[in-house]
Every structure is written in C-alpha cells, then in structure tokens.
Amino acid sequence: MSIKKAILKKLFRHRYIGGRHTEIRNAMKSFPPILLKEVKEEIKNLIKEGYLLSKTSTGEIHISLNPRKLNEIRSEIIDFD
C-alpha cells in the first residue's frame, strides 16, 4: 500500500473530515520511524493537491480530509482485490 493511500485511509477511518481534524503527528503515528520523513512529505503533497485541509490550532498544524474531494478520496482508498 502506498503512503498516500495509507494516510487517506487512516483519516477516513477516523472520520477526520472538514471541521474534525487532528495534528499531523497523530496522523503519522502508525508508520515505522524509518518512513516518517516520507510520510511528512506526502502529507505536504496531499495538502498542495487539495486532498487535505490544514489549519493552525493549539500552536500545531492540524489536518483533515477535504469534504469537497471525498468522492476522489473514496476512489483512491477502495481496494479492488
């Protein structure tokens, strides 16, 4: 599974959509330490692509899925095994 897909799946599973958000470090928790740099870069790319929304809250950057892109996100994370 790609890092992009894993991030989107995790946020979708926990329903971090629109106004419900989490810190970036919480989104990175389940990844192995060796991949954390790549995960952070992928989160930045997802923000640039519009899949994630970001905001500063409690002094940290928080992220959530963009509700306007939910159809695209669902198609990205569905497994066709």
Buried (B, 14 or more C-beta within 10 A) or exposed (E): EEBBBBBBBBBBEBEBBEEEBBBBEBBBEEBEEEEEEEBBEBBEBBBEEEBBBBEEEEEEBBBBBBEEBBEBBEEBBEEEE
